[in-house]
């Protein structure tokens, strides 16, 4: 697997991820939603504190810790992927590693720089931001370095219903599948991880032992002459 092919894959994912995030951020207000295919595929603009699939972790301290952890992981991942290529790991495994790396880097860019790039971001304590569309590079920014919010937009509410009353804990409550809102970076990470889990036997199978070479000899074997 050539390094330039992996670099091309990573760059392509990053460009697609960031281009869509910029489009959503500059054209949608927080909470705005548009149906793309029926009711089950929608673009729904939300922002989160940095974890994949919209999960949160530990407030402001958790936000900084998560961003720094992701930064360290991306730096470490750079050397890992280079090592995978150098040692000629399975092509499929290297591609999966590149998908995970590109996804982590895509969300890291949001967390590190979006607070400095965009002028507004929805704040639950300041609801008057709701309905406004952000602008970029105006000199006014909603956050500081490492305090950007990750932009999510893909929403697939495929199935809606109510749990039967006999179901423990959730009986009678409404449910929705698939609820999380995510982005291209999240999808890239998930595809890479799932593929590794599914094809791990193929990716990590042991190499076949080399066949022992047969050595021919013209020496006669008898009672007084033996080959040790």
C-alpha positions in Angstrom: 0.0 0.0 0.0 1.6 3.3 -1.1 1.7 6.2 1.3 0.4 8.7 -1.3 -2.8 6.7 -1.7 -3.5 6.8 2.0 -2.7 10.5 2.1 -5.1 11.0 -0.8 -7.9 9.1 1.1 -7.4 11.1 4.3 -7.3 14.4 2.5 -10.4 13.5 0.5 -12.4 12.7 3.6 -11.2 15.9 5.3 -12.2 18.1 2.4 -15.6 16.5 2.2 -16.1 16.7 5.9 -15.0 20.3 6.3 -16.8 21.5 3.2 -20.1 20.1 4.3 -19.6 21.5 7.9 -18.8 25.0 6.5 -21.9 24.8 4.2 -24.2 23.8 7.1 -22.7 26.4 9.5 -23.0 29.3 7.0 -26.4 28.4 5.7 -28.4 26.7 8.6 -29.3 28.1 12.0 -29.0 25.8 15.0 -31.9 23.3 14.9 -32.8 24.0 11.3 -33.9 20.8 9.5 -34.6 19.9 5.9 -35.9 16.6 4.6 -33.7 15.1 1.8 -35.3 11.7 1.2 -38.8 11.2 2.6 -38.9 11.4 6.4 -36.0 9.1 7.1 -33.0 11.1 5.7 -32.7 14.7 6.9 -30.1 17.4 7.3 -30.5 18.7 10.9 -27.9 21.2 12.2 -26.7 20.7 15.7 -23.5 21.3 17.5 -21.8 19.4 20.3 -18.9 19.7 22.6 -16.7 17.3 20.7 -17.6 13.7 21.1 -18.8 11.6 18.2 -22.5 11.2 17.7 -23.3 14.2 19.8 -22.3 12.8 23.2 -21.0 15.2 25.9 -18.3 14.8 28.5 -17.6 16.8 31.6 -18.5 20.4 30.7 -15.7 22.9 29.9 -13.0 20.9 31.5 -14.1 17.8 29.8 -14.2 19.7 26.5 -10.6 20.8 26.8 -9.5 17.4 28.0 -11.3 15.7 25.1 -9.8 18.0 22.5 -6.2 17.5 23.9 -6.7 13.8 24.0 -7.9 13.8 20.4 -4.9 15.9 19.4 -2.5 13.5 21.0 -4.3 10.6 19.4 -4.0 12.2 16.0 -0.3 12.9 16.4 0.2 9.3 17.6 -1.9 8.0 14.7 0.3 9.7 12.2 3.3 7.6 13.3 1.1 4.5 13.6 -0.2 4.7 10.0 3.3 5.3 8.7 4.5 2.2 10.6 1.6 0.1 9.2 2.6 1.1 5.7 6.3 0.5 6.3 5.7 -3.0 7.7 3.2 -3.8 4.9 0.2 -4.5 7.0 -2.9 -5.8 5.2 -4.2 -3.2 2.7 -7.7 -3.3 4.2 -6.5 -2.7 7.7 -4.4 0.3 6.6 -7.5 1.8 4.8 -9.6 1.3 8.0 -6.9 2.9 10.1 -6.8 5.9 7.6 -10.6 6.2 7.9 -10.4 6.4 11.7 -7.5 8.8 11.6 -9.3 11.1 9.1 -12.5 11.1 11.2 -10.6 12.0 14.3 -8.7 14.8 12.6 -11.9 16.2 11.0 -13.6 16.6 14.4 -10.4 17.8 16.0 -10.3 20.7 13.5 -13.8 21.7 14.7 -12.8 21.6 18.3 -9.6 23.5 17.9 -10.5 26.2 15.4 -14.3 26.7 14.9 -14.6 28.9 18.0 -12.1 31.3 16.3 -13.6 31.0 12.8 -17.3 31.6 13.3 -19.0 34.5 15.0 -22.0 32.8 16.7 -22.8 29.5 18.1 -26.0 28.4 19.8 -25.9 28.6 23.6 -28.6 27.0 25.7 -28.3 29.9 28.1 -28.7 32.5 25.4 -31.5 31.3 23.2 -31.6 34.6 21.2 -28.9 33.1 19.0 -31.4 30.6 17.8 -32.5 31.4 14.2 -29.3 33.3 13.3 -26.9 32.0 10.7 -23.2 32.3 11.5 -20.6 34.2 9.5 -16.9 33.2 9.2 -13.7 35.2 9.5 -15.4 38.4 10.6 -13.0 39.0 13.5 -15.8 38.2 15.9 -15.7 34.7 17.3 -17.9 32.6 19.6 -15.1 30.8 21.4 -11.4 30.5 21.9 -8.8 28.0 20.9 -9.8 24.4 21.8 -13.3 25.6 22.6 -15.0 25.1 19.2 -18.1 23.0 18.8 -18.3 20.0 16.4 -20.9 20.5 13.6 -23.3 17.6 13.0 -26.0 17.3 10.3 -26.9 13.8 9.3 -30.2 12.6 10.9 -31.9 9.3 10.1 -35.1 8.8 12.1 -35.9 5.6 10.3 -38.3 4.2 12.8 -40.6 5.8 15.4 -42.9 4.1 17.8 -43.8 3.3 21.4 -42.5 0.6 23.5 -45.1 -2.0 24.6 -46.3 -1.6 28.1 -44.8 -4.9 29.1 -41.2 -3.8 28.3 -39.3 -3.2 31.6 -38.3 0.4 32.4 -39.3 1.8 29.0 -42.8 0.4 28.7 -45.2 3.0 27.1 -42.4 5.5 26.2 -41.7 6.7 22.7 -38.6 5.5 20.9 -36.8 6.5 17.7 -34.3 4.7 15.6 -31.8 6.1 14.5 -31.7 9.1 16.9 -28.0 10.4 16.9 -27.1 13.2 14.6 -23.6 12.8 13.1 -21.2 14.0 10.4 -18.9 12.6 7.8 -16.0 12.4 10.3 -18.2 10.3 12.7 -19.2 8.0 9.9 -15.6 7.6 8.8 -14.5 6.5 12.3 -17.5 4.1 12.7 -16.9 2.5 9.3 -13.2 2.0 10.0 -13.9 0.4 13.5 -16.7 -1.8 12.3 -14.8 -3.0 9.3 -11.8 -4.0 11.5 -14.1 -5.9 13.8 -15.8 -7.7 11.0 -12.6 -8.6 9.0 -10.1 -8.9 11.8 -9.4 -12.6 11.1 -8.5 -11.6 7.5 -6.5 -8.5 8.5 -4.4 -10.2 11.3 -4.1 -13.8 10.1 -0.7 -15.4 10.6 1.6 -15.7 7.7 2.0 -19.2 6.4 5.2 -20.9 7.4 7.7 -21.2 4.6 8.0 -24.7 3.3 11.2 -26.4 4.3 13.5 -26.7 1.4 14.5 -30.2 0.3 18.2 -30.8 0.1 19.4 -33.4 -2.3 22.6 -35.4 -1.7 24.4 -38.2 -3.7 25.9 -39.7 -0.5 25.2 -43.4 -0.2 23.5 -44.3 3.1 24.7 -47.6 4.5 25.7 -49.2 7.8 28.9 -47.3 8.0 27.9 -44.0 6.4 25.0 -41.9 7.9 23.7 -38.5 7.3 23.1 -36.7 10.5 
